[in-house]
Amino acid sequence: MECPMCNGKTERKKKLYTYSGVKLGVFDADVCSKCGEVFFTESASDEIDAKAKEMGIWGFEKKSKITYSGNSLMVRIPNAISKFLSLKKGREITIRPEGKKKIVVEIS
């Protein structure tokens, strides 16, 4: 198969797939020998979706709004995400910007 990104040649390999920071497993993919782009096969994509759903992490991306509390801004963490991360009131976190459009939150 020809790579749609650079027109290089791809070869079938086993590649690790990570979703929302969780390793889901190793799956069949076509990997470009020139640019390194990875294209998971259709059957691998179906397996990946099934594994993410089985683990309860499918569709974790949620929208939330920024609110005020006193002089601070607050971001609410959706319940499904807080349960997955085992977050509890009072738990310490570290927040840092990563560019102008991304915030990274690390749990201590």
DSSP file (Angstrom, degrees, kcal/mol; ACC not computed):
  #  RESIDUE AA STRUCTURE BP1 BP2  ACC     N-H-->O    O-->H-N    N-H-->O    O-->H-N    TCO  KAPPA ALPHA  PHI   PSI    X-CA   Y-CA   Z-CA
    1    1 A M              0   0    0      0, 0.0     9,-2.4     0, 0.0     2,-0.4   0.000 360.0 360.0 360.0 145.2    0.0    0.0    0.0
    2    2 A E  B     -A    9   0A   0      7,-0.2     7,-0.2    30,-0.1     6,-0.1  -0.754 360.0-113.2 -92.4 136.7    1.2    3.5   -0.7
    3    3 A C     >  -     0   0    0      5,-3.4     4,-2.1    -2,-0.4     5,-0.1  -0.527  16.4-151.4 -69.0 124.8    1.3    6.0    2.2
    4    4 A P  T  4 S+     0   0    0      0, 0.0    -1,-0.2     0, 0.0    -2,-0.0   0.638  93.0  55.0 -72.1 -12.1   -1.3    8.8    1.6
    5    5 A M  T  4 S-     0   0    0      3,-0.1    -2,-0.0     1,-0.0    -3,-0.0   0.884 133.0  -2.3 -86.4 -42.4    0.8   11.2    3.6
    6    6 A C  T  4 S-     0   0    0      2,-0.1     3,-0.1    -3,-0.0    -1,-0.0   0.380  90.2-113.5-133.2   1.2    4.2   11.0    1.7
    7    7 A N  S  < S+     0   0    0     -4,-2.1     2,-0.0     1,-0.2     0, 0.0   0.622  70.9 138.5  69.2  13.9    3.6    8.4   -1.0
    8    8 A G        -     0   0    0     -6,-0.1    -5,-3.4     1,-0.1     2,-0.4  -0.159  60.0 -90.5 -75.1 179.9    6.1    6.1    0.7
    9    9 A K  B     -A    2   0A   0     -7,-0.2    24,-2.7    -3,-0.1    25,-0.4  -0.765  36.6-148.5 -97.6 141.4    5.6    2.3    1.0
   10   10 A T  E     -B   32   0B   0     -9,-2.4     2,-0.4    -2,-0.4    22,-0.2  -0.766   7.4-162.3-106.0 154.2    3.8    0.8    4.0
   11   11 A E  E     -B   31   0B   0     20,-2.1    20,-2.7    -2,-0.3     2,-0.3  -0.987  28.5-105.4-133.6 147.5    4.4   -2.6    5.5
   12   12 A R  E     +B   30   0B   0     -2,-0.4     2,-0.3    18,-0.2    18,-0.2  -0.542  51.6 155.4 -74.2 126.4    2.1   -4.5    7.9
   13   13 A K  E     -B   29   0B   0     16,-3.1    16,-2.6    -2,-0.3     2,-0.5  -0.901  46.4-104.1-141.5 169.4    3.3   -4.5   11.5
   14   14 A K  E     -B   28   0B   0     -2,-0.3     2,-0.4    14,-0.2    14,-0.2  -0.883  43.5-176.7 -96.3 128.4    2.0   -4.9   15.0
   15   15 A K  E     -B   27   0B   0     12,-3.0    12,-2.8    -2,-0.5     2,-0.2  -0.970  27.5-114.9-131.5 144.5    1.7   -1.5   16.8
   16   16 A L  E     -B   26   0B   0     -2,-0.4     2,-0.5    10,-0.3    10,-0.2  -0.538  27.9-153.8 -72.6 137.0    0.7   -0.5   20.3
   17   17 A Y  E     -B   25   0B   0      8,-2.7     7,-2.8    -2,-0.2     8,-0.9  -0.969   9.1-170.1-117.1 129.8   -2.5    1.6   20.5
   18   18 A T  E     -B   23   0B   0     -2,-0.5     2,-0.4     5,-0.2     5,-0.2  -0.964   1.5-171.0-119.3 133.0   -3.1    4.0   23.4
   19   19 A Y  E >  S-B   22   0B   0      3,-2.7     3,-2.1    -2,-0.4    -2,-0.0  -0.989  74.7 -14.9-126.8 123.9   -6.4    5.8   24.0
   20   20 A S  T 3  S-     0   0    0     -2,-0.4    -1,-0.1     1,-0.3     3,-0.1   0.854 129.6 -53.9  52.7  38.0   -6.7    8.5   26.6
   21   21 A G  T 3  S+     0   0    0      1,-0.2     2,-0.5    -3,-0.0    -1,-0.3   0.498 114.8 118.0  78.9   3.8   -3.3    7.5   28.1
   22   22 A V  E <   -B   19   0B   0     -3,-2.1    -3,-2.7    35,-0.1     2,-0.5  -0.907  65.9-128.8-107.8 127.1   -4.5    3.8   28.5
   23   23 A K  E     -B   18   0B   0     -2,-0.5    -5,-0.2    -5,-0.2     3,-0.1  -0.623  25.0-178.3 -74.7 119.2   -2.6    1.1   26.6
   24   24 A L  E     -     0   0B   0     -7,-2.8     2,-0.3    -2,-0.5    -1,-0.2   0.665  47.0 -92.5 -93.9 -18.9   -5.3   -1.0   24.8
   25   25 A G  E     -B   17   0B   0     -8,-0.9    -8,-2.7     2,-0.0     2,-0.5  -0.838  46.3 -55.0 137.6-174.9   -3.0   -3.5   23.2
   26   26 A V  E     +B   16   0B   0     -2,-0.3     2,-0.3   -10,-0.2   -10,-0.3  -0.897  55.2 175.9-107.7 130.9   -1.0   -4.3   20.1
   27   27 A F  E     -B   15   0B   0    -12,-2.8   -12,-3.0    -2,-0.5     2,-0.2  -0.883  36.5 -85.9-135.7 160.9   -2.9   -4.4   16.8
   28   28 A D  E     +B   14   0B   0     -2,-0.3    13,-1.7   -14,-0.2     2,-0.3  -0.465  53.9 163.3 -67.7 134.6   -2.3   -4.8   13.0
   29   29 A A  E     -BC  13  40B   0    -16,-2.6   -16,-3.1    11,-0.3     2,-0.6  -0.990  41.1-121.7-149.6 154.4   -1.3   -1.6   11.2
   30   30 A D  E     -BC  12  39B   0      9,-3.3     9,-2.5    -2,-0.3     2,-0.5  -0.900  33.9-164.3 -96.5 123.1    0.3   -0.5    8.0
   31   31 A V  E     -BC  11  38B   0    -20,-2.7   -20,-2.1    -2,-0.6     2,-0.3  -0.933  17.5-126.7-116.5 129.0    3.4    1.6    8.8
   32   32 A C  E  >  -B   10   0B   0      5,-2.4     4,-1.1    -2,-0.5   -22,-0.2  -0.571   8.7-154.7 -75.3 128.8    5.1    3.9    6.3
   33   33 A S  T  4 S+     0   0    0    -24,-2.7    -1,-0.1    -2,-0.3   -23,-0.1   0.651  92.5  46.0 -76.3 -14.7    8.8    3.1    6.0
   34   34 A K  T  4 S+     0   0    0    -25,-0.4    -1,-0.1     3,-0.1   -24,-0.1   0.915 130.8  11.7 -93.1 -54.0    9.4    6.7    4.8
   35   35 A C  T  4 S-     0   0    0      2,-0.1    -2,-0.1     0, 0.0    -1,-0.0   0.576  91.4-126.2-105.1 -12.1    7.5    9.0    7.2
   36   36 A G     <  +     0   0    0     -4,-1.1    -3,-0.1     1,-0.2   -26,-0.0   0.494  49.8 159.4  82.2   2.6    6.6    6.5   10.0
   37   37 A E        -     0   0    0     -6,-0.1    -5,-2.4     1,-0.1     2,-0.5  -0.311  31.8-140.2 -60.4 142.4    2.8    7.3    9.8
   38   38 A V  E     -C   31   0B   0     -7,-0.2     2,-0.5   -28,-0.1    -7,-0.2  -0.917  18.1-174.6-112.8 130.4    0.7    4.5   11.3
   39   39 A F  E     -C   30   0B   0     -9,-2.5    -9,-3.3    -2,-0.5     2,-0.1  -0.942  17.7-145.3-125.0 107.1   -2.6    3.3    9.8
   40   40 A F  E     -C   29   0B   0     -2,-0.5   -11,-0.3   -11,-0.3   -12,-0.0  -0.463  25.8-110.9 -71.9 143.4   -4.5    0.7   11.8
   41   41 A T     >  -     0   0    0    -13,-1.7     4,-2.4    -2,-0.1     5,-0.2  -0.204  26.7-108.0 -68.3 164.6   -6.4   -1.8    9.7
   42   42 A E  H  > S+     0   0    0      1,-0.2     4,-2.0     2,-0.2     5,-0.1   0.910 121.6  47.8 -61.0 -43.6  -10.2   -1.8    9.7
   43   43 A S  H  > S+     0   0    0      1,-0.2     4,-2.0     2,-0.2    -1,-0.2   0.880 111.2  51.3 -67.3 -36.1  -10.4   -5.0   11.7
   44   44 A A  H  > S+     0   0    0      2,-0.2     4,-2.8     1,-0.2    -2,-0.2   0.894 107.6  53.3 -65.0 -39.3   -7.9   -3.6   14.2
   45   45 A S  H  X S+     0   0    0     -4,-2.4     4,-2.5     1,-0.2    -2,-0.2   0.898 108.2  49.8 -62.1 -40.7  -10.0   -0.4   14.5
   46   46 A D  H  X S+     0   0    0     -4,-2.0     4,-2.2     2,-0.2    -1,-0.2   0.905 112.1  48.1 -63.6 -41.2  -13.0   -2.5   15.3
   47   47 A E  H  X S+     0   0    0     -4,-2.0     4,-2.5     2,-0.2    -2,-0.2   0.897 111.1  51.1 -65.0 -40.8  -11.0   -4.4   18.0
   48   48 A I  H  X S+     0   0    0     -4,-2.8     4,-2.5     2,-0.2    -2,-0.2   0.933 110.8  47.9 -62.5 -47.3   -9.7   -1.1   19.4
   49   49 A D  H  X S+     0   0    0     -4,-2.5     4,-2.3     1,-0.2    -2,-0.2   0.925 112.7  48.9 -59.0 -45.9  -13.2    0.3   19.7
   50   50 A A  H  X S+     0   0    0     -4,-2.2     4,-2.5     1,-0.2    -1,-0.2   0.904 111.7  48.9 -62.6 -42.5  -14.5   -2.8   21.3
   51   51 A K  H  X S+     0   0    0     -4,-2.5     4,-2.0     2,-0.2    -1,-0.2   0.906 111.2  49.5 -65.0 -42.5  -11.6   -2.9   23.8
   52   52 A A  H  <>S+     0   0    0     -4,-2.5     5,-2.3     2,-0.2     6,-1.0   0.892 113.5  46.6 -64.3 -39.8  -12.1    0.8   24.7
   53   53 A K  H ><5S+     0   0    0     -4,-2.3     3,-0.9     4,-0.2    -2,-0.2   0.910 110.7  52.4 -67.3 -42.2  -15.8    0.2   25.3
   54   54 A E  H 3<5S+     0   0    0     -4,-2.5    -2,-0.2     1,-0.3    -1,-0.2   0.865 110.7  47.9 -60.7 -37.5  -15.1   -2.9   27.3
   55   55 A M  T 3<5S-     0   0    0     -4,-2.0    -1,-0.3    -5,-0.2    -2,-0.2   0.534 113.6-119.9 -82.7  -6.6  -12.7   -0.9   29.6
   56   56 A G  T < 5S+     0   0    0     -3,-0.9    -3,-0.2    -4,-0.5    -2,-0.1   0.711  86.5 106.4  77.6  20.6  -15.3    1.9   30.0
   57   57 A I    > < +     0   0    0     -5,-2.3     3,-1.2    -6,-0.2     2,-0.2   0.370  39.9 121.6-111.9   4.1  -13.1    4.6   28.4
   58   58 A W  T 3  S+     0   0    0     -6,-1.0    -9,-0.0     1,-0.3    -8,-0.0  -0.495  84.0   9.0 -68.0 131.8  -14.9    4.9   25.1
   59   59 A G  T 3  S+     0   0    0     -2,-0.2    -1,-0.3     1,-0.1    -2,-0.0   0.807  78.5 150.6  71.6  30.8  -16.1    8.5   24.5
   60   60 A F    <   +     0   0    0     -3,-1.2     2,-0.3    20,-0.1    21,-0.1   0.749  38.0 103.5 -66.7 -24.2  -14.3    9.9   27.6
   61   61 A E        +     0   0    0     20,-0.0     2,-0.3     1,-0.0    -3,-0.0  -0.451  52.6 173.3 -65.1 120.5  -13.9   13.3   26.0
   62   62 A K        -     0   0    0     -2,-0.3     2,-0.3    16,-0.0    -2,-0.1  -0.924  29.7-122.6-129.5 152.7  -16.5   15.5   27.6
   63   63 A K        +     0   0    0     -2,-0.3     2,-0.3     2,-0.0     0, 0.0  -0.720  32.6 172.3 -92.5 147.3  -17.3   19.2   27.4
   64   64 A S        -     0   0    0     -2,-0.3     2,-0.3    14,-0.0    13,-0.1  -0.943  23.6-124.6-145.8 163.4  -17.3   21.4   30.5
   65   65 A K        -     0   0    0     -2,-0.3    11,-0.8     0, 0.0     2,-0.4  -0.848  19.3-119.0-115.1 151.8  -17.6   25.1   31.3
   66   66 A I  E     +D   75   0C   0     -2,-0.3     2,-0.2     9,-0.2     9,-0.2  -0.743  39.2 179.5 -85.4 132.0  -15.4   27.4   33.2
   67   67 A T  E     -D   74   0C   0      7,-2.7     7,-3.3    -2,-0.4     2,-0.3  -0.731  23.7-108.3-125.5 175.1  -17.1   29.0   36.2
   68   68 A Y  E     +D   73   0C   0      5,-0.2     2,-0.2    -2,-0.2     5,-0.2  -0.790  24.1 176.0-105.5 149.7  -16.2   31.4   39.0
   69   69 A S  E >  S-D   72   0C   0      3,-2.3     3,-2.0    -2,-0.3     2,-0.3  -0.785  71.4 -52.3-146.7 104.4  -15.7   30.8   42.6
   70   70 A G  T 3  S-     0   0    0      1,-0.3    -1,-0.1    -2,-0.2     0, 0.0  -0.523 121.0 -21.6  64.9-124.2  -14.6   34.0   44.4
   71   71 A N  T 3  S+     0   0    0     -2,-0.3     2,-0.3    -3,-0.1    -1,-0.3   0.333 124.0  85.8 -97.5   5.7  -11.6   35.4   42.5
   72   72 A S  E <  S-D   69   0C   0     -3,-2.0    -3,-2.3     0, 0.0     2,-0.3  -0.727  72.4-127.5-109.2 155.8  -10.7   32.0   40.9
   73   73 A L  E     -D   68   0C   0     -2,-0.3     2,-0.4    -5,-0.2    -5,-0.2  -0.775  26.9-156.5 -93.5 146.1  -11.9   30.2   37.8
   74   74 A M  E     -D   67   0C   0     -7,-3.3    -7,-2.7    -2,-0.3     2,-0.4  -0.949  10.2-158.5-125.6 145.7  -13.1   26.7   38.2
   75   75 A V  E     -D   66   0C   0     -2,-0.4     2,-0.3    -9,-0.2    -9,-0.2  -0.992  18.5-138.2-120.1 128.1  -13.3   23.8   35.8
   76   76 A R        -     0   0    0    -11,-0.8    -2,-0.0    -2,-0.4     0, 0.0  -0.677  10.1-142.5 -85.9 138.8  -15.7   20.9   36.6
   77   77 A I        -     0   0    0     -2,-0.3     5,-0.1   -13,-0.1   -13,-0.0  -0.898  26.2-115.3-101.0 120.9  -14.5   17.4   35.9
   78   78 A P     >  -     0   0    0      0, 0.0     4,-2.3     0, 0.0     3,-0.5  -0.191  23.4-116.8 -56.1 147.1  -17.3   15.1   34.6
   79   79 A N  H  > S+     0   0    0      1,-0.2     4,-2.6     2,-0.2     5,-0.2   0.860 111.4  55.5 -55.3 -44.1  -18.3   12.2   36.9
   80   80 A A  H  > S+     0   0    0      1,-0.2     4,-2.0     2,-0.2    -1,-0.2   0.893 111.5  44.7 -60.0 -39.6  -17.2    9.4   34.5
   81   81 A I  H  > S+     0   0    0     -3,-0.5     4,-2.2     2,-0.2    -1,-0.2   0.906 112.1  51.2 -71.8 -41.7  -13.7   10.9   34.3
   82   82 A S  H  <>S+     0   0    0     -4,-2.3     5,-2.6     1,-0.2     4,-0.5   0.885 111.5  48.5 -64.4 -37.2  -13.4   11.5   38.0
   83   83 A K  H ><5S+     0   0    0     -4,-2.6     3,-0.9     3,-0.2    -1,-0.2   0.928 110.3  50.9 -66.3 -44.4  -14.4    7.9   38.7
   84   84 A F  H 3<5S+     0   0    0     -4,-2.0    -2,-0.2     1,-0.3    -1,-0.2   0.884 116.7  40.7 -59.2 -39.5  -11.9    6.6   36.2
   85   85 A L  T 3<5S-     0   0    0     -4,-2.2    -1,-0.3    -5,-0.1    -2,-0.2   0.452 107.7-126.2 -88.7  -1.4   -9.1    8.6   37.8
   86   86 A S  T < 5 +     0   0    0     -3,-0.9     2,-0.2    -4,-0.5    -3,-0.2   0.894  45.0 176.5  55.5  43.6  -10.3    7.9   41.4
   87   87 A L      < -     0   0    0     -5,-2.6     2,-0.3    -6,-0.1    -1,-0.2  -0.566   8.4-176.3 -80.5 142.3  -10.5   11.6   42.2
   88   88 A K    >   -     0   0    0     -2,-0.2     3,-2.0    -5,-0.0    -5,-0.0  -0.954  38.0 -84.3-134.1 153.6  -11.7   12.7   45.5
   89   89 A K  T 3  S+     0   0    0     -2,-0.3     3,-0.1     1,-0.3     0, 0.0  -0.324 115.9  24.9 -55.4 133.6  -12.4   16.1   47.1
   90   90 A G  T 3  S+     0   0    0      1,-0.3    -1,-0.3    -3,-0.0     2,-0.1   0.294  84.4 140.4  92.9  -9.6   -9.2   17.5   48.6
   91   91 A R    <   -     0   0    0     -3,-2.0    -1,-0.3     1,-0.1     2,-0.3  -0.444  53.9-118.5 -68.2 139.5   -6.8   15.5   46.3
   92   92 A E        +     0   0    0     -2,-0.1    16,-2.2    -3,-0.1     2,-0.3  -0.602  36.2 175.9 -84.7 139.0   -3.8   17.5   45.2
   93   93 A I  E     -E  107   0D   0     -2,-0.3     2,-0.4    14,-0.2    14,-0.2  -0.898  24.5-134.7-133.3 163.2   -3.2   18.2   41.5
   94   94 A T  E     -E  106   0D   0     12,-2.8    12,-2.9    -2,-0.3     2,-0.4  -0.988  19.6-165.3-119.6 132.0   -0.7   20.2   39.4
   95   95 A I  E     +E  105   0D   0     -2,-0.4    10,-0.2    10,-0.2     8,-0.0  -0.958  14.1 163.8-119.9 134.3   -2.0   22.4   36.6
   96   96 A R  E     -E  104   0D   0      8,-2.2     8,-3.0    -2,-0.4     2,-0.2  -0.997  35.1-114.7-146.7 147.1    0.2   23.8   33.8
   97   97 A P  E     -E  103   0D   0      0, 0.0     2,-0.3     0, 0.0     6,-0.2  -0.533  16.2-164.2 -77.2 148.3   -0.3   25.3   30.4
   98   98 A E        -     0   0    0      4,-3.0     3,-0.4     1,-0.3     2,-0.1  -0.754  70.0 -40.1-129.2  83.7    1.0   23.6   27.4
   99   99 A G  S    S-     0   0    0     -2,-0.3     3,-0.3     1,-0.2    -1,-0.3  -0.447  93.8 -58.6  85.6-169.0    0.8   26.3   24.8
  100  100 A K  S    S+     0   0    0      1,-0.2    -1,-0.2    -2,-0.1     3,-0.0   0.574 132.3  38.7 -87.7 -12.1   -2.1   28.7   24.5
  101  101 A K  S    S+     0   0    0     -3,-0.4     2,-0.4     1,-0.1    -1,-0.2   0.163 103.5  68.9-128.0  19.1   -4.9   26.2   24.0
  102  102 A K        -     0   0    0     -3,-0.3    -4,-3.0     2,-0.0     2,-0.4  -0.995  50.5-166.4-145.0 135.6   -4.1   23.3   26.2
  103  103 A I  E     -E   97   0D   0     -2,-0.4     2,-0.5    -6,-0.2    -3,-0.0  -0.973  11.9-152.8-118.2 134.2   -4.0   22.7   30.0
  104  104 A V  E     -E   96   0D   0     -8,-3.0    -8,-2.2    -2,-0.4     2,-0.5  -0.921   7.8-166.1-106.9 129.9   -2.3   19.6   31.5
  105  105 A V  E     -E   95   0D   0     -2,-0.5     2,-0.4   -10,-0.2   -10,-0.2  -0.973   4.5-169.5-116.8 123.5   -3.6   18.4   34.9
  106  106 A E  E     -E   94   0D   0    -12,-2.9   -12,-2.8    -2,-0.5     2,-0.5  -0.940  18.1-133.4-115.9 135.6   -1.4   15.9   36.8
  107  107 A I  E      E   93   0D   0     -2,-0.4   -14,-0.2   -14,-0.2   -15,-0.0  -0.735 360.0 360.0 -88.9 128.8   -2.7   14.0   39.8
  108  108 A S              0   0    0    -16,-2.2   -15,-0.1    -2,-0.5    -1,-0.1   0.462 360.0 360.0 -79.9 360.0   -0.2   14.0   42.7
